[in-house]
Amino acid sequence: MADLVPLLLVGAVAIQIPIGILMYLDAKRLGLKNPEIYWLGVVIPAAGFVVILYYFTERRNLPKKEGENPSKNASQ
């Protein structure tokens, strides 16, 4: 049983790293403030899956960089 715990942690990190990269690229594409924060939150083995769920449910409502709000630019 003790050998299973490190294996599960390594497996969780191996799954979370590619997801974190995709989230970072998506956050940059959306023009969010500090896209690297989402990457760092995902690679934490225990809490990473919570950050993934939060990001994908709230990604349209997350704070954006100044001057990159397409809805305001389109209305002016």
C-alpha positions in Angstrom: 0.0 0.0 0.0 2.9 2.4 0.8 4.2 1.9 -2.8 0.8 3.0 -4.2 0.8 6.5 -2.8 3.9 7.8 -4.6 2.7 6.2 -7.8 -0.7 7.9 -7.5 1.0 11.3 -6.8 3.3 10.9 -9.9 0.3 9.9 -11.9 -1.7 12.9 -10.8 1.2 15.3 -11.6 1.6 13.5 -15.0 -2.1 14.2 -15.8 -2.0 17.8 -14.4 1.0 19.1 -16.3 -0.5 18.9 -19.8 -3.8 20.2 -18.5 -1.9 23.1 -16.9 -0.1 23.9 -20.1 -3.4 24.0 -22.0 -5.0 26.2 -19.3 -2.0 28.6 -19.5 -2.3 28.9 -23.3 -6.1 29.3 -23.0 -5.7 32.0 -20.4 -3.2 33.9 -22.6 -5.5 33.5 -25.6 -8.4 35.0 -23.6 -6.2 37.8 -22.4 -6.6 37.1 -18.7 -4.6 38.8 -16.0 -1.6 36.7 -14.8 -2.2 33.5 -16.8 0.7 31.8 -15.0 -1.3 31.7 -11.8 -3.6 29.1 -13.2 -0.6 27.0 -14.4 0.9 27.1 -10.9 -2.4 26.2 -9.2 -2.8 23.2 -11.4 0.6 21.6 -10.8 -0.1 21.3 -7.1 -0.8 17.6 -6.7 -3.5 17.7 -4.1 -5.4 20.9 -5.1 -4.7 20.9 -8.8 -8.0 19.2 -9.8 -10.0 21.8 -7.8 -8.2 24.6 -9.7 -8.9 22.9 -13.0 -12.7 22.7 -12.2 -12.8 26.3 -11.0 -11.0 27.6 -14.1 -13.2 25.8 -16.6 -16.4 26.8 -14.9 -15.4 30.5 -14.4 -13.0 31.2 -17.3 -15.4 33.6 -19.0 -15.7 35.7 -15.8 -12.1 35.8 -14.7 -10.4 39.3 -14.7 -8.9 40.3 -18.0 -5.9 42.5 -18.8 -6.6 46.2 -19.2 -7.3 47.3 -22.8 -8.2 43.8 -24.0 -11.9 43.7 -23.5 -13.4 43.0 -27.0 -17.0 43.7 -25.9 -16.2 47.3 -24.8 -14.1 47.9 -27.9 -16.9 46.7 -30.2 -19.5 49.0 -28.7 -17.4 52.2 -29.0 
